[in-house]
Amino acid sequence: MARAVRPCQVELRNEIAPKRTWTVKLERSGRDHSLRIPGEVALPGEEAVLRRDGDKVVVELVGKEKSIEKLIAYFRSIPPITEEFPKIDDPPPEDVEF
């Protein structure tokens, strides 16, 4: 099956690099589309989240979940807290009339 190739714009915005735009080719294979991401904007890792935002397609790293997993692993690796916490005077709030 022949692939249809169409140019499209890819835009990079982040804190490190200023806004840049590349022209890349969209390739169609059956119902799927693919594009080659230039090496300058290649994402680290092996997974990303793809979502539509109006007429844009946004690709984001899968990192937040992995960060939470690392945090949970860290808390499981440290010894439990054994010291007693001090008592805190915490009376109930006073009634408020509106």
Order of alpha helices (4+ residues) and beta strands (2+ residues): beta-beta-beta-beta-beta-alpha
